[in-house]
């Protein structure tokens, strides 16, 4: 009898020891700010990779996709965020599933599942090699997270993330103009208006208009009035007119090392060479998050806020582009100033020199994206945040040598000026893009993101 009791006691102690050791491997439920941003940054890097090669994913489409993906991620983990609150009530028709009351969730697992589903839904048309990257990252991360939560918590968390992703994607589909616009990014149905100073396809490839109806795409924050840029300078070929002076400025800049460095550093125009200009600011945000060692909560907030601003900026800018239909500098300069002048923008993928983006000039998309990003990132990380942008430091086909800046506004300004130096924009395009972008960024900042707001 005594031996039996002793054996039972030993078995109990052994079971307790095993259980204790196992529990040490399990991460208890924590708020999001107790985790690092690694999972989100991995998904952000993959977005930049897919963005480079996804057909039809030029600036407006990419900005919109990132907005819905980042919004889904934000809303999926909002219950685990200490300082922030849901912004879904601001968007009519969007309903986010609620987590089960009284149940435990592992928030990194929720976030991974949300991004995994959303990335597959927004990039269904990419090559198989890129689709495989989505599943590889989702699977790898899920396997790592399994060791951090009890089985039922892990499964519940993964299921909840998937439900939120499905809900946000269904909401995205109700935007008939924006949904799957990448499948017909340059519609043959669009015929640009003809007239003095009106945009027409440009030399040397004469590509059709890109996303001419994007101004009809649903926005998140801005009003219809915010989508209308101030009227551009009146078209004139008279030598002493303001319009002529702006065109003359464009073709007067020398092809110097510094000018080409700035122009190529900010370009991101070429499909298959780099991510596009909207995603450039995601790449910048990634650098800031790493440098600041920001936690997962702040990173999720940064992604959502930045992406929504970029998306609204794209709609406003493209709406105004096709409202005014201002011709590109190369068209005016070749006709009125110098028939042999060419831009400094080269397509190194297709081996074509002196190209121009296939849509009207006014206002500048780069300038708009830079301004909205400057407002958002400054609001999160500080108005005097200095950094060195290393987005393209390893590039060989153009000068991607890092450049340093005192704040995000300085970055936005140089980004805008780079378009004049490349020869693809007038100064008025850049000035108005900046003005519109700052306004949109401030409106996104004004949303009640924090619980203290």
N, C-alpha and C positions, 0 to 999 in steps of 0.2 A: 504493500500500500504506500509506504514511504517512498519507495523508488518510483512508483507511478506518479506521485505528486511532484517529485523532483523533476521527472521527465517533462511533465506538463508545464512546470515553471520555466524550465530551460527553453522549451518550445515557444512559450509566451514571450520570453525575453528576446529570443532570436527573431520572432515575428516583429516585435516592437522596434528592434534595431534596424531591420530591413526597411520597415515603414518609415522610420525616421530618416534613414539615408535617402530613401526615395523622395520624401517630402523636401529634403534639402535641395533637390534638383528642380523642384517645382517653384516657379515664381508666383507669389501670391498676387491677387488682384491689385493693380497699381493704377494710378492716374497716368495720363499720357505724358506729362512732363517729367516722369521718372525714367523714360526711355530715351535713348539717343535717336538721331534722325536717320540712321543708316538705311532702314528699310525704305523710307520715302525717297531718299537720295538715289538709291538703286533704281527705283521706278522712274525717277526723273531723268536719270542718265539714259535709260532705255527709251524713254519718250524722245529724247534728242536724237538718238540713233534711228528710230523709226521715222521720225519727222524728216530726216535727210533723204529717205528713199521712198516714202509713201506717195504714190501717184496722186496728184490733185491737192496735196497738202502744202499749198503755198500759204502766205501769212494769215489771211482771215480764217481759213478752214482749220489750220493748226491751232490758232488762238481759241477758237470755239471748242474744239475737241478737248484741249487742255482745261478749259474752264469747267466743262461738265465732269471731266474725270476728277479734277481737284476738288470741285464742289461735293461730289459723291464721297470722296475720301474724308473731307471735313465733316460732313453731316453724319457719316457712319460712326465716327469716333467722338462726336461732340459730347456724349454722356460721360466720357472719360476725361474730358478737358476741364480744368479747374477755372481758367480765366476767361473762357470764351463761351458764346451761346450760338444757337442755331440761327442761320439767316434764311432758311427755307421759307418762313412765313412771308418774306418779301417777294416771293416769286409765285404768282398766281398759277394754280394748277399743279404745283409740286407738293407731293405728300411723301414724307419720309417714314418708313416703317419704324415702329418703336421697339427698343430692346425689351425682352421679357422682364417684368417687374420682379425684383428680388433675386434675379439670377446673376451669376458672375460671368464677366466677359474678359477675354484677353485681347486688349485693344490693338496690339501689333498684328495679331492674327486677323482681326476684323479689317484693319487697314489693308493688309496684304491681299485678302480676298476681294475687297472692293476694287483695288487697282487692277488686280489680275483680270477680273471680269470686264471692267470698263475698257482696259487696253485692248482686249480681244474684240469688243464690240465696236470700238472706234477705228480699229485697224484691220478690218476683215479682208481687205483687198491687197495687202502687202504680200511680197513673195514668201514662199514657205519657209525659207531660211530665217526670215524676220518673225513669222508667226511662232516658229520654234523657240525663238528667244523669249517671247512672252511666257510661254508655258514653262520654259526652263527656269526663269527667274521666279515665277509663281510657285513652282514645285520645290525648288531649292529652299526658298524662304519658308514655305510651309513646313518642310521637313525639319528645319532648324527650330521653328517655333513650337513644334509638337512637344519638345522636351521642356518647355517652359510653362505648360498648363496641363491640368487634368484632362483626360480624354473627352469627357462630356463638355468641359469648358471650351476646349479647342474646337470641337465640332459645332457647338452652339455659336461660337464666335465666327467661324468660317461661314456658317450658314447665314448669319446676320449680315455680314459684309456683302455676301452675294445678293441678298434681298435688297439692300440699299442700292447697290449698283444697278440692279434690274429696274428699280423704281426711278432712278435718275435718268437712266437711258430711255425709258418709256416717255418720260417728260421731254427729253431731248427730241424724240421722234415727233412730238406735236408741233415742233417748229418746222413747218413744211419747207420753208425756203433754205434753211441751213442744213437740215438733215440730209446726209449723203450728197451734198453739193459737190464733193470731190469727184464724183462719178461723171460730172459734166461741167468741169471747171471753166472751159472755154467754149460756150455754146455757139453753134453755127447760127442760131436764131437771132443773135444780137448783131445789129447793124449800127455802127457808131454814126452819130450825126455828122453831116458834112457842112463845112462852113469855115470862114476865116478863123484860124487859131484853134480849131476843134481837133481833138485827138484822132489820129488814124494809126494803124499798125506801123511800127517803125523798122527802119533798116537795122541789121541786114537780114533778119529772118521773117519780119512782118507777121509775127504771131497774132492770133485772134485775141480779143479782149478777155482778160482773166476776171471771172466772177463779176460780171456786170450788174447782177441783180442782188449782190450781197447786202445792199442797204435795206433790203426787206427782211433780213434775218432778225430773229428775236434778240432783244437786248436784256440785260439783267437789271441795270440801274438807271441808265440815262433816259432822258425824255426825247421825243421826236425833234424838239428844237436843238438838242445837243448834237444831233446827227447832221446838222446843216452848218457847213463852214461859212465864214464871212466871204463875201464875194471877192474873187481874185482881181488883180489889176486888169483894167480894160485892155483887151488885145489891141496891139498897134505895131505896125512895121515902120512907123516914123522914127527916124534916127534919134531924135531928142525925147522920145516918150519913155515913161518909166518901164514899160514892158520890154522895150528894146534894150534898155540899160541892164535889166536883169539877165537877159539872154547874153548880152555882151560880157557880163561878169563871168558867166559859166564858161564861155570859150576862151577867156583871157587867163585862166589859171594855168600855170606851167605844169608839165608832167614831171614834177620833181619827186625825189625820194620820199620826202615827208608827206606830200599830198597823196601820192599813191599808197603809202603806208596807211595813212588815216582812212582813205577810201576803201582799200581792200580789207583792212582790219574790221570795219563795221559792215561790210557788204552783205554777206549771207544771202545773196541773190540767186545763186546757182544751184538748181536742183541736182542732187546727187553729190554735191561737193561739201556742203555744210547744212546744218539745220537752218531754217528760214529766220527772218528778222524778229518775229514775235518770240519764238523759242529761244533766241539769243538771250533774252532777259531771264528766262528760266535757268539758262547756263550760268548767268551772272548771279542769280539768287542762290544757286547751288554752291558757288564759291563762298558766298557770304555765310551761308548756313554752316559750312565746314569750318570756316575761319573762326566763327563765333562759337563753335561747338554748341549750336542751338539744339535744344531738346526736340523730341518728336512733336510735342504740342505746338511749339512756335513754328516749326517747319511746316506742319499741316496748314496752319493759319496763313503762313507766307504764301504757300502754293495757291490756296483758294483765292485769296485776296488779289494776288498778282494776276492770276489767270482770268478772273472775271473782268478785271480792268483792261487787260489786253484784248479780250473778246469784244467788249463794248467799244474799245478804241478802234478795232478793225471795222466794225459795222459803221461807225460814224465816218471814218475816213473813206471807206469805199462808197458809202452813200454819196458823199460830197464829190468824190472823184467823178462819178458818172452823172452827177447833177450838173457840174460845170464843164466837164469834158475838155480840159485844157491840154493842148498838145505838148509833147515832150520837147525839151530844148533842142535835141538833135534835128527835129523837123523844122523848127523856126530858124535855127542857125544855118542849116544847109540851104535853106531857101532865101534867107535875107542877109546873111553875114558872110559865111564861108562854106562853100559847097563841099570842101574836102575835110571839114572838121569831123572828128569822131569822138565818142565817149572813151573813158578809160576802163570801162567795165568789160572784162573778158570772161567768156564761158570756157573755163579750162577743161570741162568735162566733154563738151561737144567740139572743142577746139575752134571756137568762133570768137573773133575779136570785136570789140566795140559794140556791145549789145545794149539794149535799153529794156527795162521791165515792160511787159505787154498790157499796160493800162494807163489811163490818164495821169497827168502829173500832179494836179492840185487837189488836196494837200498831200504832203509826203507821209507815206505809211511808216517808214523808219522813224521819222520825227514824232509821229503820234505814239508809236509803241514806246519809244524812249521816254517820252514825257509822262505817260501813265505809269510806267515802271518807276521812274524817279520819284513821283509822288507817293506811290505805295511803299516802295522799299525805304524811302526816307522816313515815312511815318512809322515803320516797324523798327528800323535799325539806326535811325538818327540822321539828322539833316547835315551833319558834318562827317558822315561815314566815309573814310578814305579807303581806297582799295586799288589793287593792280589786277586788271582783267587779263586772265590767262586762257581765255576761251580757245584761242587758236595757236598757242605757243608751239605746237608740234607740226603745224602745217608747213609743207614744202612748196606747194604750187602757187602760193601767194605769201605776202609778208604778214604773218600772224604774230610777230614779236609783241609781247605783252606791253600794255600801256597803263600808266598810273594816273589816278584821278583823286581829287580832294573830296568829292561828294558825287552822289548819283546825278544831280542836275548838271554837273560838268560833263558827265558821261553822255547824258541825253543831248546836250548842246553839241558836243563833238560828233556824236552819231548823226545829228541833223546836218551839220556842216559837211560831213563826209559825202553826202549825196550831191552837193554842189561840186565838190572836188572831183567826183567821178564823172560829172557831166550829165547826170540823169534828172536833176531837179533845178528849178529856179529857187532863189532865196525865199520868195513869197510862199512857196510850197512848204518849206521847212519851218518858217516862222508860224504859219497857220497850223501846221501839224503839231508843233509844240504847244501852241495856245489851246487847241482842242484837247490834246492829251493831258495837259495839266488840269484842265477843267474836269475831265472824266475821272482822272485819278483822285481828285478831291472828293468827287461824288461817291466813289467806291469807298474811300476812307471814312466817309460820313455814315455808312451803314453801321448799325449797332452790333458790331462784332463781339465786343467784350461785355461781360456781365456788369461792369461798372459804368458802361456807356449810358 
